[in-house]
């Protein structure tokens, strides 16, 4: 979970939008829903502010209020995520290559995009091994956690070791 500040230090942007984003960022993959107090604790926002912004987020289907008063991420986030996923690379081109690589290597194959010091899994093909490390599409991981992240960093221009070696090994 990113702990987004309630009042941004930058003078650029729209404060209300920054606060709405903080509400959405309060949710983690482990959260099915969050109560108002949990959102307030995670964002540092006042409950009254959260309630006003939540109404706008619900109108846009970015957030839903459950019968018990708790909130969950709304279906528009899925639509936006799918649009982003398709805008990065054509699934019909990438997935057959990933499936072939997984079948040949007997390993899981994932496709990530970098954003600063994190990477997001856009596509995933699971290996046939009965025991495997599972990452889901949409998971956000630290950039340098794991070999895939180091390769992504190397080909994003990171300098020094081990990135120089990764690039050199690729070109041999």
N, C-alpha and C positions, 0 to 999 in steps of 0.2 A: 504494500500500500504506500502510495506517495502521500506525504503529509503536506498538502497544498496549503499555504498560508491564507487566512481569511482576508487579509488586506495586503494585496500585492505590493512589493517594494518598488516595482517599476511604475512609472507614470504613464506608460503607454497602455492602451487597451481599455476595456470597459469593465469596471469593478463588478457590476452585477453579473456579467458573464463569467468573470473569473470565479465568483462565488458559486455560481451554478456548476461550473466545471469541478470545483472543489467538492461539491456534494456528490457528483458522479464518481469522482476519484476516491471517495471514501469507501466505496465498495471494492472488495477483493474477490478473487476466485473462490475463496472459502465461504463467502457470505451469500446465503440464499436471500436474506432480507436484513434490513437494519431498522431499528427504532429511531425515533427522533433524537433521543438522548445520545445514542451511539453516534449518530451523524454529527451532532453538535460537538461531542468529544473529539472525534476524528478530524473535524474541519476547523474547530475554534470559532464557528459561527454561532450567533444567537439563534435560539429556537424559532423566534418570530421571523427572522430572516430566512431560515430554512423553510418554514411553512409557506412564505410568499413565493420563494423560488421554486419550491416543489410543485406548486400549482402550475406554474409556467412549464416546468419540465414534464408534468403529467399531460398538459394540453398537447405537447409535442411528442407524446408517447416515449419520452426518454426515461421516464420514471413511472412506476405504478404504486398506488397505495392499496395494500391488502386489507381484507376484512378486519384483521386484528389491529389495524392502524400502522403497521410496519410498512416499509418501503422496499421495493426491489427495482432493479434495472428494467426498463421498459423495452418493448419490441423494436422501437425505432433504432436502438443502439445496434441491434443485430443487422438491420437493413444497412445502416451506415458502415458497419464493419465489413459486410459482404461487398459493398460498393468499393471500399478501400482495398479489400483483398483483390478484387478483380482489376482495379486500376493499376496495381503494382506490376503484375505479370499475368499473362493469359493462362488460366488454369488448364485449358485443353492442350497447351504446349508443355507446361511444366509437369503436371501429374503423371503422364505416361513415362517421362524420363525418370521421375522419382520412383515410380513403381518398378521399373526395370532395374534401377540401381539397388533397390531394396531386395529384389529377388536374387540378383547376382551376388550381393554381399551378405545376405541374411541379416542385415542390420536395419534399424529404423532410419528413415531419411526425413529431414525437416528442412524447410525453406524459411529463412528469417529475413526481416528487414531491420536495419539499424536506425535508431533514433537517439542520438547522443551516446550516453553510456549504457543504454539498454538495447535489447533486441526483442522483436515480437515474432512469434511463430505464426506464419500465414498459412502454411500447408504442412501436412504431416502424413507420412506413410509408415505404418507400424511394421516391425519385423515379425517373422514367424516364430521367434524364440518364445518359449512359454514364460520366461522371466525377462522383463525389460523395464527400462526407465521410461516412464510415460510422461510425455509433454503433450499438451493439447493445443490445437489451433487457437490463437488468441492469447496464449500465455506470454507474459512479459518476463524476461530473465535479464540478469546483469550481463552486459556485453561480454566480459572476459571470463564468465563461468562456462567452462567446457571448451572442447576443441572447436566446435562449430563457431562459437563466438570469437575465438582467437583468429580463425580463418577469415571471418567477416571483418574483423578489425584490420588484419593484414592487407586485405584487398580494398579497404576503405582508406588506406594511406597511413596507418599507424607506423611510426618509425621505430627502429631499434629491434632488439631481440625480444621475443622469438619471431617477430613479424618478418624480419629480413630473411630468416631461414625458411619460413613458411612460403614466402614468395619464391625464393630460390629453388626449393624442392618442387614447386609446382611447374617451374619452367624447365626442369630436367627431363 
